[in-house]
Amino acid sequence: MGICNTTGHKLISSNSDGKGKSVIVTDASNLVVDYVPENNNKITKNYKIWAEVLGRGAYGEVRKALHISTNEMRAIKIIYKNECSADDQENIFREIKILKQLDHPNIVKVYEYFSDEKFIFIVMELVQGGELFDRIMDVHHFSERKAAEIFQQILSAVNYLHLNKIVHRDLKPENILFDGENIKLIDFGTSREFDSSKKMKATHGTPYYIAPEVLEHSYNEKCDVWSCGVILYILLSGTPPFNGNNDDEILMSVRRGHYSFDIPEFAQISEYSKRLISKMLTFNPKQRVSVTEALNDTWFKVILSKKEVLLNPTVLGNLKNFNVKNKMQEAIYFFIINNMTSRDEKKELMETFKMLDTNQDGVLSKQELISGLKKVNQFISEEEVDALMGRIDHNKDKTINYTEFVAAAIDKKKLLSDERVTTCFRIFDKDGSGKISLMEFKEMFQGKNMVDDKVWSDLVKEIDQNGDGEIELTEFKAILLKLI
């Protein structure tokens, strides 16, 4: 019996005092730039939305769209406000808030969002490799090595979520997309931030994959571990461990928690994989492994024998020499990294990032950076690495996230081509005047932050060579070319 279809930056801080009150930023050094803003334009001004529907959900659909300024294809999730309640809309904005916080190579990237009287539009990267679910339906089940390659990426993404105190709550093959040989975790509609000291109660999930404690309305983030265990069982066998003729029977099977490896598909599968599945499908969440423990399981070490991959010394040299001069230069440069770099440009960087991230927590530590540089015979002193971390660590959390790594390690001569910089200037120059005004910079970067106008005025002065209070193309190019 095969699987059944169930379809039917590091954390960005806000400018608040921790008590829910807004704080007006009066110093540029305290400004947190919003790189995933709400766009107040009419969406058709920025995107040409295609008729092709990629998928449908409870409140809307996902379509392809062309980003007019960059000529890049993206995916837009369109939510119909008249089909969802005020609470549902609040949950959708919570999903956006969570997506804005995430920065991991195996998690779908969000660019911006729009909201008008009828719709909410969430603009995300377009991932076209199809669902893991469809791939399972095509091949029935994967070889143990291929399953390990896929599953390691899934666990890496979930580990990153849990380390950042976010629980997904609906992990399943339909919410995992292929992007070439890599995977992307999607659909954070049921996700939420969690407090390790408190149990969650709301029931979220899909019958085949839901953890038994969720059905009892008392659970923690380890509900995701159970779902991962079910996914691995399916990857290796093509059939779910908990089955039934309808949802009630499936949920009854989940509540009992009994499953078996006594099926033909598991005859040739290693004991290591069965032990890992058993650790993740342990009925008592207190005895169930964490995602971090699962990632470090012996199965991966045995099945994915470590092949030595050479690190590119040029990439790490770019990393070592990265240095931004001021806040405005940094803001514009990171806008380009976030919005104007292609999948191909980041492909090698993503592989390098994963190789350097030896503990697979989704960020690079100081020690991981030192180890990587040593592998390409680039010595670096303790003092130098502290200075390097200070230059690369854009959000000042003492680690290097994926976007920060890409920004520092990418070939800046290719990135900052005349064509791309000019296109970026035109995106900022919203009224087409040939100059970027203070108000246009505010619209691009302020988001929902409360920022004193003097802060923006001071930031513009950093790159305003002729002192006219606006930025011309030559001034815009000059500040970015200093990064090369």
Secondary structure as GFF3:
##gff-version 3
##sequence-region A 1 484
A	DSSP	three_ten_helix	28	30	.	.	.	ID=ss1
A	DSSP	alpha_helix	43	46	.	.	.	ID=ss2
A	DSSP	beta_strand	47	56	.	.	.	ID=ss3
A	DSSP	beta_strand	60	67	.	.	.	ID=ss4
A	DSSP	beta_strand	72	80	.	.	.	ID=ss5
A	DSSP	three_ten_helix	81	83	.	.	.	ID=ss6
A	DSSP	alpha_helix	86	101	.	.	.	ID=ss7
A	DSSP	beta_strand	110	115	.	.	.	ID=ss8
A	DSSP	beta_strand	119	125	.	.	.	ID=ss9
A	DSSP	alpha_helix	132	139	.	.	.	ID=ss10
A	DSSP	alpha_helix	144	163	.	.	.	ID=ss11
A	DSSP	beta_strand	166	167	.	.	.	ID=ss12
A	DSSP	three_ten_helix	173	175	.	.	.	ID=ss13
A	DSSP	beta_strand	176	179	.	.	.	ID=ss14
A	DSSP	beta_strand	182	185	.	.	.	ID=ss15
A	DSSP	beta_strand	192	193	.	.	.	ID=ss16
A	DSSP	alpha_helix	212	215	.	.	.	ID=ss17
A	DSSP	alpha_helix	223	237	.	.	.	ID=ss18
A	DSSP	alpha_helix	247	256	.	.	.	ID=ss19
A	DSSP	three_ten_helix	264	266	.	.	.	ID=ss20
A	DSSP	alpha_helix	271	280	.	.	.	ID=ss21
A	DSSP	alpha_helix	291	295	.	.	.	ID=ss22
A	DSSP	alpha_helix	298	303	.	.	.	ID=ss23
A	DSSP	alpha_helix	313	321	.	.	.	ID=ss24
A	DSSP	alpha_helix	327	339	.	.	.	ID=ss25
A	DSSP	alpha_helix	343	356	.	.	.	ID=ss26
A	DSSP	alpha_helix	366	375	.	.	.	ID=ss27
A	DSSP	alpha_helix	382	392	.	.	.	ID=ss28
A	DSSP	alpha_helix	402	409	.	.	.	ID=ss29
A	DSSP	alpha_helix	412	415	.	.	.	ID=ss30
A	DSSP	alpha_helix	418	428	.	.	.	ID=ss31
A	DSSP	beta_strand	435	436	.	.	.	ID=ss32
A	DSSP	alpha_helix	438	445	.	.	.	ID=ss33
A	DSSP	alpha_helix	453	461	.	.	.	ID=ss34
A	DSSP	beta_strand	471	472	.	.	.	ID=ss35
A	DSSP	alpha_helix	473	481	.	.	.	ID=ss36
###
